[in-house]
């Protein structure tokens, strides 16, 4: 049975993730469409800004963590995020290319799996 505290943390983690999505897409759009930067550079910058945003909000709000080793903790968060990105792309590839799923259905499944991975890994590894 899940505790109310765990459910609340998961909810907050989802809210933070949504803000990260807005940061990622907003910065990507600004850099690519308005400033005419390379699409991959714009996307990478958006992703990086979202990781920083999510780290700070999750540290302060979701997990209420005050570990003084912020740089080490951010490194752990970045590793978890990178593994999540690899999982995301791998699941999309597997479902779309191997099993013929629609891209967006595959992306939806991948997003759900990665959300669970990121929450668990950050709770157990990053913000423990």
C-alpha positions in Angstrom: 0.0 0.0 0.0 1.3 3.4 -0.9 1.4 6.0 1.9 -0.2 9.4 1.5 3.3 11.0 1.8 4.6 8.9 -1.1 1.6 9.8 -3.3 2.0 13.5 -2.5 5.7 13.3 -3.4 4.8 11.6 -6.7 2.2 14.3 -7.4 4.8 17.0 -6.8 7.3 15.2 -8.9 4.8 15.2 -11.7 4.1 18.9 -11.4 7.8 19.6 -11.4 8.2 17.4 -14.5 5.5 19.4 -16.2 7.3 22.7 -15.5 10.4 21.0 -16.9 8.5 20.2 -20.1 7.5 23.9 -20.4 11.1 25.0 -19.8 12.5 22.5 -22.3 10.0 23.3 -25.1 10.0 27.0 -24.4 13.7 27.4 -24.6 14.0 25.1 -27.5 11.4 27.1 -29.4 13.0 30.4 -28.5 16.4 29.3 -29.6 15.4 27.5 -32.7 12.5 29.6 -34.1 13.4 33.1 -32.8 17.1 33.0 -32.6 17.5 30.6 -35.6 20.1 28.3 -33.8 20.7 24.8 -34.9 17.7 22.6 -33.9 19.9 20.0 -32.0 21.7 22.8 -30.1 18.4 24.4 -29.2 16.9 21.1 -28.1 20.0 20.2 -26.0 20.0 23.6 -24.4 16.3 23.2 -23.6 16.8 19.8 -22.1 19.7 21.0 -20.0 17.7 23.9 -18.7 14.8 21.6 -17.8 17.2 19.3 -15.9 18.5 22.2 -13.9 14.9 23.5 -13.3 13.7 20.0 -12.2 16.7 19.4 -10.0 16.2 22.7 -8.1 12.4 22.3 -7.7 12.6 18.6 -6.8 15.4 19.3 -4.2 13.5 22.2 -2.6 9.8 21.2 -3.0 9.3 17.5 -3.8 12.0 15.9 -1.6 12.6 18.9 0.7 16.3 18.0 0.7 19.0 20.1 2.4 22.1 18.0 1.6 25.1 20.5 1.6 26.7 18.5 -1.3 24.6 20.2 -4.0 27.1 19.6 -6.8 27.4 15.8 -6.0 23.6 15.6 -5.8 23.2 17.4 -9.1 25.6 15.0 -10.7 23.4 12.1 -9.4 20.3 13.8 -10.8 22.0 14.4 -14.1 22.9 10.7 -14.3 19.4 9.6 -13.5 18.1 12.1 -16.2 20.5 10.8 -18.8 19.5 7.2 -18.1 15.9 8.3 -18.4 16.7 9.9 -21.8 18.3 6.7 -23.0 15.4 4.6 -21.7 12.9 7.0 -23.4 14.6 6.8 -26.8 15.1 3.0 -26.5 11.5 2.3 -25.6 10.3 4.5 -28.4 12.6 2.8 -30.9 11.6 -0.7 -29.7 7.9 0.0 -29.8 7.8 1.9 -33.0 10.5 0.2 -35.1 10.2 -3.4 -33.8 6.5 -3.7 -32.9 5.0 -1.1 -35.3 3.4 1.2 -32.6 2.4 4.7 -33.6 5.2 7.1 -32.6 3.1 9.0 -30.2 1.7 5.9 -28.5 5.3 4.7 -28.1 6.3 8.1 -26.7 3.4 8.0 -24.3 4.4 4.6 -23.0 8.0 5.6 -22.8 7.1 8.8 -20.9 5.1 6.8 -18.3 8.0 4.3 -17.8 10.6 7.0 -17.5 8.4 9.0 -15.1 8.4 5.9 -12.8 12.1 5.3 -13.3 13.0 9.0 -12.6 10.9 9.2 -9.5 12.2 5.9 -8.0 15.8 6.6 -8.9 15.8 10.1 -7.6 14.0 9.1 -4.4 16.4 6.2 -3.8 19.7 7.6 -5.2 19.7 11.3 -5.6 17.6 12.7 -2.7 18.0 9.8 -0.2 
